């Protein structure tokens, strides 16, 4: 028992003692990798120094330098000879036409103008197969150059009269601001009696539901004989119950577009509103004898004609 107690006491003594930590080993770094990293770092620094020095020397950024060099390369024109050393060009478009026009706006610089070149002769002198294309043309006197430069500079855009007011009127019309739209379209018509200005004013009257204004406007422009004018005015007059005048415009539409069934049907409707049923039936009968109707239109007209005939028999 004493031996066991002695062993246990030794174990307790060892467990109570602090454990000594093991010494840390130094990190193993590959010296070759360190050398490569240093070399790459120095190369990058060297390139940055070169780039900065180039920018300082040329007084411009690297992007401008690169693009300027590419532009210079693109401006070179080379002519390749195949069998002969003579290149003939056709002015009428059968071959390429080389034109050079150099214009300088400043008065002190000469202007070289070559509008049309019929033949170019390029001779190959040297070992290379390519030659820059150079064309010489007579220069104009300074007085003529100043006149030409002034003519080029003083080109003014063509302004359409009343277009600005028309756009403002159209914008107000779309927003259903009819009073404002009429104001702007009247200003546009004062500038120019354009077809689209007149049509817009007629549409404004229709949207405004102004029957008297629309009727007077139509009478004041009775000399307008365009097809687009007829196509708008005839339904507008019919909507405002001016059936007789509406049929006058429908008659013009029938003459211009005889194969359009809708104009004849609109005329028949106006005749029915006016009480002229015989004229309406005559239009229906003429349409039934034609080949312009669809199957549905033909069925509808047959029913209308038969109902009218039965009513007339009862009366």
C-alpha positions as CSV (number, residue, x, y, z in Angstrom):
1,X,0.0,0.0,0.0
2,X,2.8,2.4,0.7
3,X,4.2,1.8,-2.7
4,X,0.9,2.7,-4.3
5,X,0.6,5.8,-2.2
6,X,4.0,6.9,-3.2
7,X,3.3,6.5,-6.9
8,X,0.0,8.4,-6.6
9,X,1.8,11.2,-4.7
10,X,4.4,11.5,-7.5
11,X,1.6,11.7,-10.1
12,X,-0.2,14.4,-8.2
13,X,3.1,16.3,-7.9
14,X,3.7,16.2,-11.7
15,X,0.2,17.3,-12.6
16,X,0.5,20.3,-10.3
17,X,3.6,21.5,-12.0
18,X,3.2,24.0,-14.9
19,X,3.7,22.6,-18.3
20,X,6.7,24.1,-20.2
21,X,5.7,25.3,-23.7
22,X,7.6,24.1,-26.7
23,X,9.7,26.7,-28.5
24,X,8.2,28.1,-31.6
25,X,10.0,27.4,-34.9
26,X,10.8,30.2,-37.2
27,X,8.7,30.5,-40.3
28,X,10.2,29.0,-43.3
29,X,10.2,31.5,-46.2
30,X,11.4,30.6,-49.7
31,X,14.2,33.0,-50.6
32,X,13.6,32.5,-54.3
33,X,10.0,33.7,-54.1
34,X,11.1,36.8,-52.2
35,X,13.6,37.6,-54.9
36,X,11.0,37.2,-57.6
37,X,8.6,39.6,-55.8
38,X,11.3,42.1,-55.4
39,X,12.2,42.0,-59.1
40,X,8.5,42.4,-60.2
41,X,8.1,45.3,-57.8
42,X,11.2,47.1,-59.2
43,X,10.0,46.5,-62.8
44,X,6.6,48.1,-62.0
45,X,8.3,51.1,-60.4
46,X,10.6,51.4,-63.4
47,X,7.6,51.4,-65.9
48,X,5.7,53.9,-63.8
49,X,8.7,56.2,-63.8
50,X,9.0,55.9,-67.6
51,X,5.3,56.7,-68.1
52,X,5.4,59.7,-65.9
53,X,8.5,61.0,-67.6
54,X,6.8,60.6,-71.0
55,X,3.8,62.5,-69.9
56,X,6.0,65.3,-68.5
57,X,8.0,65.5,-71.7
58,X,5.1,65.6,-74.2
59,X,2.9,67.6,-71.9
60,X,-0.2,65.4,-72.6
61,X,-1.8,62.2,-71.3
62,X,-0.9,58.8,-72.5
63,X,-4.4,58.3,-74.0
64,X,-4.0,61.4,-76.2
65,X,-0.6,60.2,-77.3
66,X,-1.9,56.7,-78.3
67,X,-5.0,58.1,-80.2
68,X,-3.0,60.8,-81.9
69,X,-0.5,58.2,-83.2
70,X,-3.3,55.9,-84.5
71,X,-5.0,58.9,-86.2
72,X,-1.7,59.6,-88.0
73,X,-1.5,56.0,-89.2
74,X,-5.1,56.1,-90.5
75,X,-4.4,59.2,-92.5
76,X,-1.9,57.5,-94.7
77,X,-3.2,56.5,-98.1
78,X,-1.3,53.8,-100.1
79,X,-1.9,52.8,-103.6
80,X,-1.1,49.2,-104.6
81,X,-0.1,48.5,-108.2
82,X,-1.0,45.2,-109.7
83,X,0.3,44.9,-113.2
84,X,0.8,48.4,-114.5
85,X,1.8,51.6,-112.9
86,X,-1.1,53.7,-114.2
87,X,-4.4,53.9,-112.3
88,X,-7.4,55.3,-114.3
89,X,-10.5,56.6,-112.6
90,X,-13.9,57.2,-114.1
91,X,-15.7,60.4,-113.1
92,X,-19.2,59.0,-113.8
93,X,-19.0,56.5,-111.0
94,X,-17.6,53.4,-112.8
95,X,-14.4,53.7,-110.7
96,X,-13.4,55.4,-107.5
97,X,-13.1,59.2,-107.6
98,X,-10.3,60.8,-105.6
99,X,-11.2,64.3,-104.4
100,X,-9.2,66.5,-102.1
101,X,-10.8,69.7,-100.8
102,X,-8.7,71.7,-98.4
103,X,-10.5,74.8,-97.0
104,X,-9.1,77.2,-94.6
105,X,-11.4,79.9,-93.0
106,X,-8.4,82.1,-92.1
107,X,-7.7,84.8,-94.7
108,X,-4.0,84.3,-94.7
109,X,-4.0,80.7,-95.6
110,X,-4.5,79.6,-99.2
111,X,-7.4,77.4,-100.2
112,X,-6.8,74.4,-102.4
113,X,-9.9,73.1,-104.2
114,X,-10.0,70.2,-106.5
115,X,-13.6,69.3,-107.2
116,X,-13.2,66.7,-109.9
117,X,-10.3,64.6,-111.1
118,X,-10.7,62.5,-114.2
119,X,-7.4,60.7,-114.3
120,X,-4.6,60.0,-111.7
121,X,-1.2,58.7,-112.7
122,X,0.8,57.2,-109.9
123,X,4.3,56.0,-110.7
124,X,6.2,53.6,-108.4
125,X,9.7,54.7,-107.7
126,X,11.6,52.8,-105.1
127,X,11.7,49.3,-103.6
128,X,8.4,49.5,-101.8
129,X,5.2,48.7,-103.6
130,X,3.3,51.4,-101.9
131,X,3.3,55.2,-102.5
132,X,1.5,58.0,-100.7
133,X,-1.2,59.5,-102.9
134,X,-0.5,63.2,-103.4
135,X,-2.6,65.5,-105.6
136,X,-1.7,69.0,-106.4
137,X,-4.3,71.6,-107.4
138,X,-4.0,75.3,-108.2
139,X,-4.6,77.6,-105.3
140,X,-7.1,80.4,-105.4
141,X,-6.3,84.1,-104.8
142,X,-6.8,85.4,-101.2
143,X,-9.8,87.5,-102.3
144,X,-11.6,84.5,-103.6
145,X,-10.7,82.4,-100.5
146,X,-12.1,85.0,-98.2
147,X,-15.3,85.1,-100.2
148,X,-15.6,81.3,-100.2
149,X,-14.9,81.1,-96.5
150,X,-17.6,83.7,-95.7
151,X,-20.1,81.8,-97.8
152,X,-19.4,78.6,-95.9
153,X,-19.6,80.2,-92.4
154,X,-22.7,82.2,-93.0
155,X,-25.0,79.3,-93.8
156,X,-28.2,79.7,-91.7
157,X,-30.7,77.0,-91.0
158,X,-34.0,77.1,-92.9
159,X,-36.8,78.2,-90.5
160,X,-40.3,77.0,-91.3
161,X,-42.8,79.8,-90.7
162,X,-45.2,79.1,-87.9
163,X,-43.7,75.7,-87.0
164,X,-42.9,76.7,-83.4
165,X,-46.5,78.0,-82.8
166,X,-47.9,74.9,-84.5
167,X,-45.9,72.6,-82.1
168,X,-47.2,74.6,-79.1
169,X,-50.8,74.4,-80.4
170,X,-50.4,70.6,-81.0
171,X,-49.1,70.1,-77.5
172,X,-52.1,72.1,-76.0
173,X,-54.5,70.1,-78.2
174,X,-53.3,66.8,-76.9
175,X,-53.8,68.1,-73.3
176,X,-57.3,69.3,-74.4
177,X,-56.5,72.9,-73.6
178,X,-58.6,74.0,-76.6
179,X,-58.5,77.8,-76.0
180,X,-54.8,77.8,-75.7
181,X,-54.5,75.6,-78.7
182,X,-56.6,77.9,-80.8
183,X,-54.4,80.9,-79.8
184,X,-51.2,79.2,-80.9
185,X,-52.6,77.7,-84.1
186,X,-54.0,81.1,-85.2
187,X,-50.5,82.6,-84.8
188,X,-49.1,79.7,-86.9
189,X,-51.7,80.4,-89.6
190,X,-50.8,84.1,-89.6
191,X,-47.3,83.0,-90.5
192,X,-48.2,80.5,-93.1
193,X,-51.5,79.0,-94.5
194,X,-50.1,75.5,-94.2
195,X,-52.3,72.4,-94.7
196,X,-51.4,70.9,-91.4
197,X,-52.1,74.2,-89.5
198,X,-55.6,74.3,-91.0
199,X,-56.3,70.7,-90.2
200,X,-55.2,71.1,-86.6
201,X,-57.5,74.1,-86.2
202,X,-60.5,72.1,-87.5
203,X,-59.7,69.2,-85.1
204,X,-59.6,71.7,-82.2
205,X,-63.1,72.9,-83.1
206,X,-64.3,69.4,-83.2
207,X,-62.7,68.5,-79.9
208,X,-64.1,71.8,-78.4
209,X,-67.6,70.8,-79.8
210,X,-67.9,74.3,-81.3
211,X,-70.3,73.7,-84.2
212,X,-70.6,77.4,-85.2
213,X,-66.8,78.0,-85.1
214,X,-66.2,74.8,-87.1
215,X,-68.9,75.8,-89.7
216,X,-67.6,79.3,-90.2
217,X,-64.0,78.0,-90.4
218,X,-65.1,75.6,-93.2
219,X,-66.8,78.4,-95.1
220,X,-63.8,80.7,-94.8
221,X,-61.6,77.9,-96.3
222,X,-63.9,76.7,-99.1
223,X,-61.1,77.1,-101.6
224,X,-59.2,74.2,-100.0
225,X,-59.5,71.2,-102.3
226,X,-57.0,68.7,-100.7
227,X,-58.1,65.1,-100.1
228,X,-57.0,65.2,-96.4
229,X,-59.2,68.3,-96.0
230,X,-62.3,66.5,-97.4
231,X,-61.7,63.5,-95.2
232,X,-61.8,65.6,-92.1
233,X,-64.4,68.2,-92.9
234,X,-67.1,65.9,-94.3
235,X,-67.4,63.8,-91.1
236,X,-67.1,66.9,-88.9
237,X,-70.0,68.6,-90.7
238,X,-72.0,65.4,-90.4
239,X,-71.3,65.2,-86.6
240,X,-72.5,68.8,-86.2
241,X,-75.7,68.0,-88.2
242,X,-74.7,70.1,-91.3
243,X,-75.9,67.2,-93.5
244,X,-76.4,69.0,-96.7
245,X,-73.0,70.7,-96.7
246,X,-71.4,67.4,-95.5
247,X,-72.7,65.6,-98.5
248,X,-71.1,68.1,-100.9
249,X,-67.7,67.1,-99.4
250,X,-68.7,63.4,-99.5
251,X,-69.5,63.7,-103.2
252,X,-65.9,65.0,-103.8
253,X,-64.5,62.1,-101.8
254,X,-66.5,59.6,-103.8
255,X,-65.1,61.1,-107.0
256,X,-61.5,60.9,-105.7
257,X,-61.9,57.5,-104.0
258,X,-64.8,55.6,-105.8
259,X,-63.9,52.2,-104.4
260,X,-64.3,53.4,-100.8
261,X,-67.7,52.2,-99.7
262,X,-67.8,54.2,-96.4
263,X,-68.2,57.5,-98.2
264,X,-71.3,56.4,-100.0
265,X,-72.8,54.9,-96.8
266,X,-72.1,58.2,-95.0
267,X,-73.9,60.1,-97.8
268,X,-76.9,57.7,-97.4
269,X,-77.0,58.4,-93.7
270,X,-77.1,62.1,-94.4
271,X,-79.9,61.7,-96.8
272,X,-81.9,59.7,-94.2
273,X,-81.3,62.5,-91.7
274,X,-82.6,65.0,-94.3
275,X,-85.6,62.9,-95.1
276,X,-84.5,62.1,-98.6
277,X,-85.1,58.3,-98.4
278,X,-85.4,57.8,-102.1
279,X,-81.8,59.1,-102.6
280,X,-80.6,56.9,-99.7
281,X,-82.3,53.8,-101.3
282,X,-80.7,54.7,-104.7
283,X,-77.2,54.6,-103.0
284,X,-78.0,51.3,-101.3
285,X,-79.2,49.8,-104.6
286,X,-76.1,50.9,-106.5
287,X,-73.9,49.4,-103.8
288,X,-75.7,46.1,-104.0
289,X,-75.1,45.9,-107.7
290,X,-71.4,46.5,-107.3
291,X,-68.7,44.1,-106.1
292,X,-67.2,46.4,-103.5
293,X,-69.2,45.2,-100.5
294,X,-68.1,42.6,-98.0
295,X,-70.5,39.8,-97.0
296,X,-71.6,41.5,-93.8
297,X,-72.1,44.8,-95.6
298,X,-74.2,43.2,-98.3
299,X,-76.4,41.4,-95.7
300,X,-76.9,44.7,-93.8
301,X,-77.9,46.6,-97.0
302,X,-80.3,43.8,-98.0
303,X,-82.1,44.1,-94.7
304,X,-82.2,47.9,-95.0
305,X,-83.6,47.8,-98.5
306,X,-86.2,45.1,-97.7
307,X,-87.4,46.9,-94.5
308,X,-87.7,50.2,-96.4
309,X,-89.7,48.5,-99.2
310,X,-92.1,46.9,-96.6
311,X,-92.6,50.2,-94.8
312,X,-93.3,51.9,-98.1
313,X,-95.9,49.3,-99.0
314,X,-97.7,49.8,-95.7
315,X,-97.8,53.5,-96.2
